Amino acid sequence: MKKIKLIFTGLGYNNRFQAYTKIYNSNNKLIYEGKTYNGELELCLKKNNCYRLEAISKDEIIDIWFYVNKTRKCYLFKFRRSIIENNPITFLLTDYYYSNLPIEKGELILWQK
């Protein structure tokens, strides 16, 4: 058995807007059923075997076979229509000293942790 991580792009954060997933072995027997968390799923699967993945998010479906080998630890899957792209995040930035004064211009640099 090998611990692997399935990463799904185009999903939400934490437990919001996540994919419902099913994983079948090569005999088409259901071996896992559940939801992703933070766009990821960790589980243990047998090495050198093929698995079928079904993932559903909103009305989009990923139905694909993947192979677990000895070296690879992460597998990346992409939903064509990203939930985050469809629901942009907006926020109001205010001055530190004047809480009701919105900042109208300037430069904001964001980075991922």
C-alpha positions as CSV (number, residue, x, y, z in Angstrom):
1,M,0.0,0.0,0.0
2,K,1.2,3.5,-0.8
3,K,-0.1,6.8,0.6
4,I,-1.0,9.2,-2.3
5,K,-2.6,12.6,-2.7
6,L,-5.2,13.5,-5.3
7,I,-5.3,17.3,-5.9
8,F,-8.2,18.9,-7.7
9,T,-7.9,22.4,-9.2
10,G,-11.0,24.5,-9.6
11,L,-12.6,23.8,-6.2
12,G,-13.3,26.0,-3.2
13,Y,-11.6,26.2,0.2
14,N,-11.9,24.0,3.3
15,N,-15.2,22.1,3.0
16,R,-17.0,24.6,0.7
17,F,-17.6,23.8,-3.0
18,Q,-15.8,20.4,-2.8
19,A,-16.0,17.4,-5.1
20,Y,-17.8,14.2,-4.3
21,T,-15.5,11.4,-5.3
22,K,-15.6,7.7,-5.9
23,I,-12.6,5.4,-6.6
24,Y,-12.9,2.0,-8.2
25,N,-10.2,-0.7,-8.5
26,S,-9.4,-2.5,-11.8
27,N,-12.3,-4.9,-11.2
28,N,-14.7,-2.0,-11.0
29,K,-15.3,-2.5,-7.3
30,L,-15.9,0.7,-5.2
31,I,-13.1,1.1,-2.8
32,Y,-13.6,4.7,-1.7
33,E,-16.4,7.2,-1.5
34,G,-16.3,10.6,0.0
35,K,-15.7,14.4,-0.4
36,T,-12.5,16.3,-0.9
37,Y,-11.3,18.8,1.6
38,N,-9.5,22.0,0.4
39,G,-9.4,20.4,-3.1
40,E,-7.4,17.4,-1.9
41,L,-7.8,13.8,-1.0
42,E,-5.3,11.5,0.7
43,L,-5.6,7.8,0.7
44,C,-3.7,4.5,0.6
45,L,-3.8,2.5,-2.6
46,K,-1.9,-0.5,-3.9
47,K,1.2,0.2,-6.0
48,N,1.3,-0.8,-9.7
49,N,-2.5,-0.8,-10.1
50,C,-5.0,1.1,-12.1
51,Y,-7.9,2.9,-10.5
52,R,-10.9,4.7,-11.9
53,L,-11.8,8.1,-10.4
54,E,-15.2,9.7,-10.6
55,A,-15.4,13.2,-9.2
56,I,-18.4,15.5,-9.3
57,S,-18.5,19.2,-8.6
58,K,-21.6,21.1,-9.4
59,D,-22.7,19.7,-12.8
60,E,-19.2,18.8,-14.0
61,I,-17.8,15.2,-13.9
62,I,-14.3,13.9,-14.1
63,D,-14.3,10.2,-15.0
64,I,-10.7,9.0,-15.6
65,W,-8.4,6.1,-15.0
66,F,-5.0,6.6,-13.3
67,Y,-2.1,4.4,-12.5
68,V,-0.4,4.3,-9.1
69,N,3.3,3.6,-9.6
70,K,6.2,3.3,-7.1
71,T,7.6,6.9,-7.3
72,R,4.7,9.3,-7.8
73,K,3.0,10.7,-4.7
74,C,0.6,13.3,-6.1
75,Y,-1.9,13.2,-8.9
76,L,-3.4,16.4,-10.3
77,F,-7.0,16.6,-11.8
78,K,-8.6,19.7,-13.2
79,F,-12.2,20.8,-13.4
80,R,-12.7,22.7,-16.6
81,R,-15.0,25.3,-15.1
82,S,-13.4,26.6,-11.9
83,I,-15.8,27.5,-9.0
84,I,-13.4,30.2,-7.9
85,E,-13.3,31.8,-11.3
86,N,-17.1,31.9,-11.4
87,N,-17.4,33.5,-8.0
88,P,-14.7,36.2,-7.7
89,I,-13.6,37.3,-4.2
90,T,-14.1,40.9,-3.5
91,F,-13.2,42.9,-0.3
92,L,-13.1,46.4,0.9
93,L,-9.7,47.7,2.1
94,T,-9.8,50.4,4.7
95,D,-7.2,52.6,6.3
96,Y,-5.6,51.3,9.5
97,Y,-6.2,54.5,11.5
98,Y,-9.6,55.5,9.9
99,S,-11.8,52.4,9.7
100,N,-14.5,54.1,7.5
101,L,-12.0,55.5,5.0
102,P,-11.7,53.1,2.0
103,I,-8.4,53.0,0.2
104,E,-9.0,54.0,-3.4
105,K,-5.6,53.4,-5.1
106,G,-2.3,51.9,-4.4
107,E,-0.4,48.7,-4.9
108,L,-1.4,45.4,-3.1
109,I,0.9,42.4,-3.4
110,L,-0.6,39.0,-2.5
111,W,1.1,35.7,-2.1
112,Q,0.2,32.1,-1.2
113,K,1.2,30.5,2.1
